[in-house]
């Protein structure tokens, strides 16, 4: 029994190493074996059709997509179809029509509800009757003339004092409002001036950063890598013809100028014909190419480990932090 333990451990270690080797092999295959694609498209008399095929590792895994009045797709592994996509527009239209019919049945006509007739025995409130009762008026007490004059003079003096206090209070309130409004205006002007100074300093900092030697060197390197990625994405072979024309001949001329600018990419493999006398978009196009994941992964690693990338990244990261802090605290 003790002699079996080393054998079991060796077997487990062998299986682990085998799995790691298989994973490493699959990873290397994904990185270095290209994904090949080819396709063609055609548009004649406003009818569009086309097909696309993507394969990997000598067609070990392949995907087929086609469109002719409906979309179809199939995914194969070796010779076995593991997934199929078939979307028919006619069935979708039937389902939509059925759904609309069901919704319409919910809004069927209903009998209008009539208001109940007014009751004949409805009792209306009787009008109020104003009853005036004659009462005996009490005779006021007689007040001495001198006492009445004294009371009237005191009331007039109190009234004048109240008026003076009210006017004084209004003057103080108006003075306080004018001073507070002036302070607010001064505060707004000071805030605007500080903001303009901050914007000027930030613009000056960004200009110095953009014009620095390290930033320019990194941007030049990044431009070269982006062009390398673009060359990898563009199909290797393009063939066909394209005819286009718009209602406005000026727009057609602009399209022809754009096609002339892109001439180095397709050269003589693609024939483009602008039509200035009618509105049309038709043609046939076929293309073929491949994508290699190693190019994108290795290029991204080169950008990451570039000596000037950290400098640019720290500047952008610090700028984002400052903007977030200003947005939170104001």
VEXDREN-2710 file (C-alpha; in Angstrom, 1 decimal):
% VEXDREN-2710
k/r/px/py/pz
1/UNK/0.0/0.0/0.0
2/UNK/2.7/2.6/0.8
3/UNK/4.3/1.8/-2.6
4/UNK/1.1/2.9/-4.4
5/UNK/1.2/6.5/-3.0
6/UNK/4.2/7.7/-5.1
7/UNK/2.7/6.2/-8.2
8/UNK/-0.7/8.0/-7.6
9/UNK/1.1/11.3/-7.0
10/UNK/3.1/10.8/-10.1
11/UNK/0.0/10.1/-12.1
12/UNK/-1.8/13.2/-10.7
13/UNK/1.3/15.4/-11.4
14/UNK/1.4/13.9/-15.0
15/UNK/-2.3/14.8/-15.6
16/UNK/-1.8/18.4/-14.3
17/UNK/1.3/18.9/-16.5
18/UNK/-0.7/17.4/-19.4
19/UNK/-3.6/19.8/-18.9
20/UNK/-1.2/22.8/-18.5
21/UNK/0.5/21.7/-21.8
22/UNK/-2.8/21.5/-23.6
23/UNK/-3.9/24.9/-22.3
24/UNK/-0.5/26.4/-23.4
25/UNK/-0.9/24.8/-26.8
26/UNK/-4.4/26.1/-27.3
27/UNK/-3.2/29.6/-26.2
28/UNK/-0.3/29.5/-28.7
29/UNK/-2.6/28.3/-31.5
30/UNK/-5.1/31.1/-30.8
31/UNK/-2.3/33.7/-30.8
32/UNK/-0.3/32.6/-33.8
33/UNK/-2.8/30.7/-36.1
34/UNK/-4.7/33.4/-38.1
35/UNK/-8.5/33.6/-38.4
36/UNK/-9.2/33.6/-42.1
37/UNK/-12.3/35.2/-43.6
38/UNK/-13.7/35.6/-47.0
39/UNK/-17.0/37.1/-48.2
40/UNK/-18.9/38.7/-51.1
41/UNK/-21.8/41.0/-51.4
42/UNK/-24.1/42.1/-54.2
43/UNK/-26.7/44.8/-54.6
44/UNK/-28.7/44.9/-57.8
45/UNK/-32.1/46.7/-58.2
46/UNK/-32.4/47.4/-54.5
47/UNK/-31.9/43.7/-53.7
48/UNK/-29.1/42.9/-51.3
49/UNK/-27.4/39.5/-50.9
50/UNK/-24.1/38.3/-49.4
51/UNK/-22.2/35.7/-47.6
52/UNK/-19.4/35.6/-45.1
53/UNK/-17.2/32.7/-44.0
54/UNK/-14.7/32.7/-41.1
55/UNK/-12.4/29.7/-40.4
56/UNK/-9.7/28.8/-38.0
57/UNK/-7.0/26.1/-37.9
58/UNK/-7.5/24.5/-41.3
59/UNK/-11.3/24.8/-41.0
60/UNK/-11.4/23.0/-37.7
61/UNK/-13.8/25.7/-36.5
62/UNK/-15.8/27.6/-39.1
63/UNK/-18.7/30.0/-39.2
64/UNK/-20.9/30.6/-42.2
65/UNK/-23.3/33.6/-42.5
66/UNK/-25.5/34.3/-45.5
67/UNK/-28.3/36.8/-46.3
68/UNK/-30.8/36.5/-49.2
69/UNK/-34.2/37.9/-48.1
70/UNK/-33.4/36.2/-44.7
71/UNK/-30.4/35.7/-42.4
72/UNK/-28.9/32.3/-42.0
73/UNK/-25.9/31.2/-39.9
74/UNK/-24.2/27.9/-39.1
75/UNK/-21.3/27.1/-36.8
76/UNK/-19.2/23.9/-37.4
77/UNK/-16.6/22.1/-35.4
78/UNK/-14.8/19.5/-37.5
79/UNK/-17.7/18.1/-39.6
80/UNK/-20.4/18.6/-37.0
81/UNK/-22.8/21.5/-36.9
82/UNK/-23.1/22.7/-33.4
83/UNK/-25.3/25.8/-33.9
84/UNK/-27.7/27.1/-36.5
85/UNK/-29.4/30.4/-36.9
86/UNK/-32.3/30.9/-39.3
87/UNK/-34.4/34.0/-39.0
88/UNK/-37.3/34.3/-41.4
89/UNK/-38.9/37.7/-41.8
90/UNK/-42.2/36.2/-43.0
91/UNK/-42.7/34.3/-39.7
92/UNK/-41.8/37.4/-37.7
93/UNK/-44.4/39.5/-39.7
94/UNK/-47.0/36.8/-39.0
95/UNK/-46.2/36.9/-35.2
96/UNK/-46.4/40.7/-35.2
97/UNK/-49.7/40.6/-37.0
98/UNK/-51.0/38.0/-34.5
99/UNK/-49.9/40.1/-31.7
100/UNK/-51.6/43.2/-33.1
101/UNK/-54.8/41.2/-33.6
102/UNK/-54.7/40.1/-29.9
103/UNK/-54.2/43.7/-28.8
104/UNK/-57.1/44.9/-31.0
105/UNK/-59.4/42.3/-29.4
106/UNK/-58.8/44.0/-26.0
107/UNK/-60.1/47.2/-27.3
108/UNK/-63.5/45.9/-28.6
109/UNK/-66.5/48.2/-28.7
110/UNK/-68.3/48.4/-25.4
111/UNK/-71.8/49.8/-24.8
112/UNK/-71.8/53.3/-23.7
113/UNK/-72.7/53.8/-20.1
114/UNK/-75.7/56.1/-19.8
115/UNK/-76.1/58.6/-17.0
116/UNK/-78.9/57.7/-14.5
117/UNK/-82.0/59.9/-14.9
118/UNK/-82.5/62.5/-12.3
119/UNK/-84.9/61.5/-9.6
120/UNK/-88.3/63.2/-9.6
121/UNK/-88.5/63.2/-5.9
122/UNK/-85.3/65.1/-5.5
123/UNK/-85.6/67.6/-2.7
124/UNK/-84.0/71.0/-3.2
125/UNK/-83.1/73.1/-0.2
126/UNK/-85.6/75.9/0.5
127/UNK/-84.4/79.4/0.2
128/UNK/-83.3/81.0/3.3
129/UNK/-85.6/83.5/4.8
130/UNK/-84.1/86.6/6.3
131/UNK/-85.7/87.4/9.4
132/UNK/-85.1/90.7/10.9
133/UNK/-86.0/91.2/14.5
134/UNK/-86.5/94.5/15.9
135/UNK/-84.5/95.0/19.0
136/UNK/-84.1/97.7/21.4
137/UNK/-80.9/99.7/20.9
138/UNK/-79.0/100.4/24.0
139/UNK/-78.1/104.0/24.5
140/UNK/-74.3/104.7/24.7
141/UNK/-72.9/106.0/27.8
142/UNK/-72.0/109.6/27.7
143/UNK/-68.4/110.4/27.8
144/UNK/-66.9/113.6/29.0
145/UNK/-65.6/115.9/26.2
146/UNK/-62.2/116.6/27.7
147/UNK/-61.4/112.9/28.3
148/UNK/-62.3/112.1/24.6
149/UNK/-60.0/114.7/23.3
150/UNK/-57.1/113.5/25.5
151/UNK/-57.6/109.9/24.3
152/UNK/-57.6/111.0/20.6
153/UNK/-54.4/113.0/21.0
154/UNK/-52.6/110.0/22.6
155/UNK/-53.8/107.7/19.8
156/UNK/-52.5/110.2/17.2
157/UNK/-49.1/110.4/18.9
158/UNK/-48.8/106.6/19.0
159/UNK/-49.8/106.3/15.4
160/UNK/-47.0/108.8/14.4
161/UNK/-44.5/106.9/16.4
162/UNK/-45.4/103.7/14.8
163/UNK/-45.1/105.2/11.3
164/UNK/-41.6/106.6/12.1
165/UNK/-40.5/103.1/13.3
166/UNK/-41.9/101.5/10.2
167/UNK/-40.1/103.9/7.9
168/UNK/-36.9/103.5/9.8
169/UNK/-37.2/99.7/9.5
170/UNK/-37.8/100.0/5.7
171/UNK/-34.8/102.2/5.3
172/UNK/-32.5/99.8/7.2
173/UNK/-33.9/96.8/5.2
174/UNK/-33.3/98.6/1.8
175/UNK/-29.8/99.5/2.8
176/UNK/-29.0/95.9/3.9
177/UNK/-30.4/94.6/0.6
178/UNK/-28.3/97.1/-1.5
179/UNK/-25.2/96.2/0.4
180/UNK/-25.8/92.4/0.1
181/UNK/-26.5/92.7/-3.6
182/UNK/-23.3/94.6/-4.1
183/UNK/-21.4/91.9/-2.2
184/UNK/-23.0/89.2/-4.3
185/UNK/-22.0/90.9/-7.5
186/UNK/-18.5/91.3/-6.3
187/UNK/-18.4/87.7/-5.3
188/UNK/-19.6/86.6/-8.7
189/UNK/-17.0/88.7/-10.5
190/UNK/-14.3/87.4/-8.3
191/UNK/-15.4/83.8/-8.9
192/UNK/-15.5/84.4/-12.7
193/UNK/-12.0/85.9/-12.6
194/UNK/-10.7/83.0/-10.6
195/UNK/-12.3/80.5/-13.0
196/UNK/-10.7/82.3/-16.0
197/UNK/-7.3/82.2/-14.3
198/UNK/-7.7/78.4/-13.6
199/UNK/-8.7/77.8/-17.2
200/UNK/-5.7/79.7/-18.5
201/UNK/-3.3/77.9/-16.3
202/UNK/-4.8/74.5/-17.3
203/UNK/-4.6/75.4/-21.0
204/UNK/-1.0/76.5/-20.5
205/UNK/-0.2/73.2/-18.7
206/UNK/-1.9/71.1/-21.4
207/UNK/-0.1/73.0/-24.2
208/UNK/3.3/72.4/-22.5
209/UNK/2.5/68.7/-22.0
210/UNK/1.5/68.3/-25.6
211/UNK/4.5/70.0/-26.9
212/UNK/7.0/68.2/-24.7
213/UNK/9.5/65.8/-26.3
214/UNK/8.3/62.7/-24.5
215/UNK/4.6/63.3/-25.4
216/UNK/5.5/63.8/-29.1
217/UNK/7.7/60.7/-29.2
218/UNK/4.9/58.6/-27.7
219/UNK/2.3/60.0/-30.0
220/UNK/4.5/59.2/-33.0
221/UNK/5.0/55.7/-31.8
222/UNK/1.3/55.2/-31.1
223/UNK/0.4/56.5/-34.6
224/UNK/2.7/53.8/-36.2
225/UNK/1.1/51.1/-34.1
226/UNK/-2.4/52.2/-35.0
227/UNK/-1.5/52.0/-38.7
228/UNK/-0.1/48.5/-38.1
229/UNK/-3.4/47.5/-36.5
230/UNK/-5.3/49.0/-39.4
231/UNK/-3.2/47.1/-42.0
232/UNK/-4.0/43.9/-40.1
233/UNK/-7.7/44.7/-40.2
234/UNK/-8.0/45.6/-43.9
235/UNK/-8.6/42.7/-46.2
236/UNK/-5.6/41.5/-48.2
237/UNK/-7.6/41.2/-51.4
238/UNK/-10.5/43.3/-52.6
239/UNK/-12.2/42.9/-56.0
240/UNK/-15.4/44.1/-57.6
241/UNK/-17.1/47.2/-58.8
242/UNK/-19.2/49.9/-57.3
243/UNK/-21.6/52.4/-58.9
244/UNK/-23.0/55.2/-56.9
245/UNK/-25.0/58.4/-57.6
246/UNK/-27.0/60.8/-55.5
247/UNK/-29.8/63.2/-56.2
248/UNK/-27.4/66.1/-55.7
249/UNK/-24.4/66.0/-58.1
250/UNK/-22.3/67.9/-55.6
251/UNK/-22.6/65.0/-53.1
252/UNK/-21.7/62.6/-55.8
253/UNK/-18.6/64.7/-56.5
254/UNK/-17.6/64.6/-52.8
255/UNK/-18.0/60.8/-52.9
256/UNK/-15.7/60.6/-55.9
257/UNK/-13.1/62.8/-54.2
258/UNK/-13.2/60.5/-51.1
259/UNK/-12.7/57.4/-53.4
260/UNK/-9.7/59.1/-54.9
261/UNK/-8.2/59.7/-51.5
262/UNK/-8.6/56.0/-50.6
263/UNK/-7.1/54.8/-53.9
264/UNK/-3.8/53.5/-52.3
265/UNK/-5.8/51.0/-50.3
266/UNK/-7.7/49.3/-53.1
267/UNK/-5.7/50.5/-56.2
268/UNK/-6.7/48.7/-59.4
269/UNK/-8.5/45.8/-57.6
270/UNK/-11.7/47.8/-57.1
271/UNK/-13.5/49.7/-59.8
272/UNK/-15.5/52.7/-58.7
273/UNK/-17.8/54.6/-61.1
274/UNK/-19.6/57.8/-60.0
275/UNK/-23.0/58.5/-61.7
276/UNK/-23.9/62.1/-62.0
277/UNK/-27.0/61.7/-64.1
278/UNK/-29.1/59.4/-61.8
279/UNK/-29.5/58.2/-58.3
280/UNK/-28.2/54.7/-57.9
281/UNK/-26.3/52.4/-55.5
282/UNK/-25.3/49.1/-56.9
283/UNK/-22.3/46.8/-57.4
284/UNK/-20.6/43.6/-56.4
285/UNK/-17.7/43.2/-53.9
286/UNK/-15.6/40.2/-52.8
287/UNK/-12.8/40.3/-50.2
288/UNK/-10.4/38.0/-48.4
289/UNK/-8.1/38.4/-45.5
290/UNK/-6.9/37.1/-42.1
291/UNK/-6.5/38.3/-38.6
292/UNK/-3.7/37.3/-36.2
293/UNK/-4.3/37.9/-32.5
294/UNK/-0.6/38.0/-31.8
295/UNK/-0.2/41.2/-33.7
296/UNK/-2.7/43.1/-31.5
297/UNK/-1.6/41.5/-28.2
298/UNK/2.1/42.1/-28.9
299/UNK/1.4/45.7/-30.1
300/UNK/-0.6/46.5/-27.0
301/UNK/2.2/45.1/-24.8
302/UNK/4.8/47.3/-26.7
303/UNK/2.6/50.3/-26.1
304/UNK/2.2/49.5/-22.4
305/UNK/5.9/49.0/-21.8
306/UNK/7.0/52.0/-23.8
307/UNK/9.3/54.3/-21.9
308/UNK/7.0/57.4/-22.4
309/UNK/3.7/55.6/-21.8
310/UNK/3.9/56.0/-18.0
311/UNK/4.5/59.7/-18.4
312/UNK/1.4/60.3/-20.5
313/UNK/-0.7/57.9/-18.5
314/UNK/0.2/59.6/-15.2
315/UNK/-0.7/63.0/-16.6
316/UNK/-4.1/61.8/-18.0
317/UNK/-4.8/59.9/-14.7
318/UNK/-4.0/63.0/-12.7
319/UNK/-6.2/65.1/-14.9
320/UNK/-9.1/62.7/-14.5
321/UNK/-8.7/62.8/-10.7
322/UNK/-8.7/66.6/-10.6
323/UNK/-11.8/66.7/-12.7
324/UNK/-13.6/64.3/-10.4
325/UNK/-12.5/66.2/-7.3
326/UNK/-13.8/69.5/-8.8
327/UNK/-17.0/67.8/-9.8
328/UNK/-17.6/66.5/-6.2
329/UNK/-16.4/69.5/-4.2
330/UNK/-17.2/72.3/-6.7
END
